[in-house]
Amino acid sequence: MDNLAELFSLTGFSHLTWRMLVMWGVVVVLFYFAVYRKFEPLLLVPIAFGALLANLPTQGLVNLPHGEEIGGLFYYLSQGIHLEIFPPLIFLGVGALTDFGPLIANPRTLLLGAAAQFGVFATFAGAILLGFTTQEAASIGIIGGADGPTSIFLSNKLAPHLLAPIAVAAYSYMALVPLIQPPIMRALTTEQERKIKMRSLRKVSRLEKLIFAGMVTVVCILLVPAASALIGMLMLGNFLRECGVTERLNKAAQNELINITTIFLGTCVGITMTGEKFLRAETLMILGLGVVAFGISTAAGVLMAKGMNKVSRQPINPLIGSAGVSAVPMAARVSQVEGLRADPGNHLLMHAMGPNVAGVIGTAVAAGYFIAQMG
């Protein structure tokens, strides 16, 4: 019996805790949404598998083994988050994948992206009222931008102890855009407003796009230097896309680089989801505040579009206001789907990409502002 007991103590079964078992249930839910509901599977599958690894009695997975100076693979991969490497690399890929033409062709949609940031600052204030510190509140509020890399970038600087729930909330709500946004969009608009058809966008030249990328880089970094890494890499990726002479680099940024970084970033985020850190009352508060932030951001964009129609000769379909959150391009696709539901001939995708791109820039600037004030 003593030998059996000693053998059992050498296995991982003796180190299982109830928190680990509960987190297995969380992992199953994440896998369900990713695999069967197909909600952002490229993000949720690595996160869920990382969370599974985090809640098994592994040895030397993230921390250095006792008395050792050399760690394992995930120890070094996790430094990509702590050293702020992965989020800017994701932005490089996003820039390479995104056409800024719709925003340039209709610059007033920049206001819709700016309006969506209202959810960030409203939730920031709400989190403070609930007892979070200003640094924690800022990290929670940025969830309203529906931008996972930016949420990770900001929380790593201001509230690293909340990185796991904030990252999971941000990526989960990005994945749930098709479920969360439509009811809000329909509640705030009339059927007639949803049927508004917008004029076709003009063709934007390559030179305009290159000048835009350069100008945004200079202006944003001069205004908010703390956002340099995110804005700089976003615009570098877009410059590679539009300049026409770096096709190999552009394809690498669009495919291999962003895919590899997504695997590492998602898995490393999941590994932070240990039961001891995740199963806390504040986690539920963060998840609740996150969905409130996202809802306010969606509503603010729609209401801004409705307000602009009061003073504009060229009407804007309010549905594209919801794309002011920076979940690219999913939020724009939701605007398209809702527009087609109201009128099968109403195509809003390209129009919605304007506020969608503006939301990416706006959320990065908001994060830079918080870092400058509180970092």
C-alpha positions, 0 to 999 in steps of 0.5 A: 500500500505504501508503494501504491501511495507513493506511486500515486503521489508521483502522478498528477492526480494528487495535485488536482484541485476543485478549481482546476475541475471547474476550469475544465468546464470553462474550457469546454464552453470555449471549445463549444463556441469555437468549434461548434458555433464557429465564433472566432475559432482562430482565437478561441481554440488556442485560448481554450487549449492554453487554459486546459494546459494551465489547469493541469498539474504541469511542471515548468510550463510557464514559470522557471522550475525551482532552482533553474535558470532556464525555462521551457517553451511556454515560459519564453513564449509568454514573454511575448505578452509581458514584453509587449511583442505579440499585440503589435505584431497582430496589428501589423497583420491587421494593417496588411489585411485592411483596406483603409479606402472606405474611411478615406472616401468617407472621412466623416465615418471617423466620427462613428469610430470615435463615438464608439469609444464612449463605451470605453470611458463610460465603463472606465467610470463605472468600474471606478464606482465599483471599487476598481483602481483607475489602472484596473478600470482603464484596462476593463474599459478598453474591452468596449473597443472589442480589440483583443490585442489592445486590451492585452497591451493595456492590461499588461501595462496597467493591471497585469494581474487582471490580464486573464479575465480581461483578455478572455472577455475581450476576445469572447465579446469579439467572437459574440459580435453577431449575437450581441450587436443586432438586438441593440442595432434593431432597438435603436433604429426604425425599419425605415432607417435600416433601409437607407441606401448610401451612395457608392464610395469613390475610388481611392488612389494608391497615393491617397492611401500611402499619404493617409498611412503616413499622416495617421502615424505622425499625427497619432504618435505626436498626440499619444506617444504611448500608442506608438507600438500599436499605431506604428505597426498597424500603419506599417502593415497597411503601407506594405499592402498599398505601396505595391512593391513589397508583395512578399512582405505583405503576404507574409504579414497577412498569412504566416506572421499573423497566424503564427502570432495568433497561435502563440498569443492565444495559447499564452493568454489561455495559460494565464487562466489558472483557476486560482486567478480566474475563479474570483468575484472580480472576474464575474464583475469584469465579464459583466462590465465588458459586455456593458462596455461593448453594448454602450460602444455599439449604441453610441455608434448607432446614435451618432449616425442618427445624430449626423443624419439630422445635419447631413444632406447625404444620409448615413444608414445608422447600422454602420455606426455599430461597426465603430467598434474595432472588431475588424471585419466582423462588426462590418459584416454584422452591419451588412447582414442587418442591412440585407435583412431590412432590404435585400438590395442594401449592401453596407459592407464597404460603408461599414468598413470606414467606421470599423477602421476608425474604431481600430485607430480610436481604441489604440489612441484611447489605450495610449491615453490611459497609458500616458495618464496612468502608466 
